[in-house]
């Protein structure tokens, strides 16, 4: 459903992303891990068409993001970092606005809004303005706009960053409920996210992939069997704590 092929992104003399390739199929949740500045967000922005790649491309449900960006974007739901939204809109009016942009009208529009509000556990705040919501609810509202059109590919950048444990649990449950029917990417620097929702993961450092596999395969790369030690070893060159 999603194939990323040789993505590069240069900002002047800075090589932010250097030859990243991977695939995500239906039913898979790929964790994209890396320290701050590794190139995760830049990669997500190229896949979703927000940034043009310097080289390489991504194919989304058969549509090349560089050759047919509109076709590719139709198949993508995107939750960007920091959960942007119109603060003066209510949850319902915001989703109605998104539905209008997506071309939904009449009963189908209302059905999609109601279904999305239910999936994202927003019933209690559907008539509240976004600016008055907690960070956890704002994150769910942004999540809701990403899934309103039921996209086959869902891409999320730091979906639980800054949330408390209860809020993280809700967002992760929402991701797991959809995982069987979609190809999902979760970009994060929170290692526990891999165990919580991912079926496989890649680790990015300095704009390149330094590891690719299931959570179990990644843990096997360090004698401690701890993902944090593998992450540290691959992104800083330190072996980490091998015992305890």
N, C-alpha and C positions, 0 to 999 in steps of 0.2 A: 504493500500500500504506500510506503514511503521509502524512497531510495535516495541517499545523499552520496554524491560522487565527486570527490576531489575538490571540495570547497576551499577556496583561498579568499582572504580579505586583507588588503593592504590599506593602511591609512598613512599616506606618504611613504616614509621609509620604514614605518612600523608594520611588521607582518603579524597581524592579530590572529589570523587563522591560517593554518598551513597544511592543506591537503587532507581534510577530514572526510571520511567515507564511512557509511554504515547503512543498514536497512532496518526497518521496523515493520512487522507484519501484523495483520489483524489478530487481536488477542494478546499482543505483547505490550508490556510497559517498559520502556527503555529509560533508565536513569542516566542522565548526562552529568557527571560529577567533575568537579575541579575547583581549585582555589579561586579567590577573587582575581579577576584579570586574566583568567586562563583562556578566554575566548568563547565561553558557553553562550552568553547572551548574544554576542555577534553572530554565532552560528545559528541560533534560533531565529534571529532577525533575517538572516539570508534565506533560511528555509521557508519562512512565511512571506517573503517578498518585501519586507520593510527595508532591507538593504540589498543592493545589487552585489553579487559576488565579483571579486576580481578575476576569478577563474573557477571552473567547476559549476555544478548545478545540483538541483534537487528535483526529483520526479514524484509528484503527489497524485496517486490514483491515475497514473498514466499521463498526467499533464506536467510538462517541464515548466518550472517556475520562471525561467528566463525567457522561454518561447511563448508560453501561454499562461501568464500570471493570473489572469482572471479565472481561468478554468481550474488552476491549482488552488487558488484561494477559496473557491466554492467548497472544496473538500476539507478545508482546515478550520478548526476552532482554535483560537489563540488567546491564552491568558498571559498577558505581558507582566513584567515585573512591576511591583508597586500598585497594582489594581486600580488603574485609572477609571474615572467615571464622572458623570455630570452631577455635582454635589447638590444642586437645587432640585433635581428630579426625584420623584419617588421611585421605588424599585419597579413598580408596575409600569409607570410612564417611561422609564428608561428602557425596559424590555419591549414596550410597544414601539419605541423609537427604533430600536435595533431590528425588530420584526418588520417595520416599514422599509428600512434600508434593504433588508433581505428579500423584499417583495411579497411578503405575506399579507393577506387581506381577509376581512370577514371572519368567519368562524374558525378557519385554519389559524389565523393570527391569534385569536383568543385562546384556542386550544394549546398552541405552542407556548404561549406565555404562562398559562396555568400549569401545564406539565413541567415546564422548566422551573417555576417557582417551587413546585412540590419536590422535584429532584434535588434542588439545592437547599431545601429546608428553610425557605424564606417566607413561609406563610404568615408568621407573626409580624413581619416587618414590611410586607408588600406595599403598604400605603405610607410608609415612612420615607422621608427624604434621605438620600444616600449620605449627605454630609453629616447627618446625626447618628449614623450607624457606627458600631464598634469596628475595629480593624478586621476582625474575623468575619463579620457580616459583609463588609465591603469586599472582602476577598471572595465571598460566595456570590455576590452580585456580579463581580467581574467574571467569575467562573460561569455564571448563568448565561451571560451574553455569548460566551464562547461555545456553548452547547445548544443554544436555542434552535439552530438549524440542523441539529443532529448530525454533525460532521463525522466522516469516517476516520479522520485524523485529528487528534487533539494534542496541542503543544502548549506546555505550561512552563513558565519561567519563574522559579522560586515560589511555588504555590503556597508553601506554609511558612515562609520566612517571616519572623516577627510575631507569629501567632502563639497563644498559650497552648498547653498540652491538650485541653479540651477542644479548642478550635482546630488544632492540627488533626486530631482524631476524626472530626467531622469531615474535613476536606479530604483526608485519605480514604475514608469510607466512600465518599462520592466518587473518587477516582476508581476504587476497586469495583464498585457497582457497574461502571461503564467499561471496564477493561476487556471484557469478553467480546464486545462488539466493535471495538475500535483499535487503531494503532495509536499508542500514546507515548509521548516524550515528556519526561519530567526533568527539567534542568535544575540542579540544586547544588549547594555546597554542604547540605545537611546530610551526613552519612546515614543516619537512621532512616531516612526516606527510602533507601534501597531495600532494607529489610521490610519496611512497612508496605510498599506498593509495587516494587519493580521485579520483573521476571529476568531482566538482564541489565547490564550497565556498561558504560564506557567511562574511562577517566581521561580527562583532557588536562594537559600541562603545556604551557607556552604555545598554545595554538595547535597542538598535535595530539592524537590519541595515543596514550601510553599503555592502556589496558582495555580489553574488551572481553566480556564473558558474563556468565551467570554470577550472582552473589557468591555462590560456593566456589566457583572457579577463581574469582578475585581473591577470596580469603586464602586460598591455597598458595598464593604467591608469597606469603610470609609465614614463618614457622609459628608465630603467635596465633594465626587464624583469625586475627581481628582486622576488620575492614579499615579502622583508623590507622593501623600500622602500615597496611598496604598502601593506603592513600598517601601517608607521609613519605613512605619509601619511594613511591613513584613520582611524587610531585616536588619533593625537596632533595631526594637522594639519600635521606636518612633511613636506616633500617628499622628504627623504632624499637619499642620494647618487645623482646621476643618471649619473655616469660611473664606469667602472672596475669 
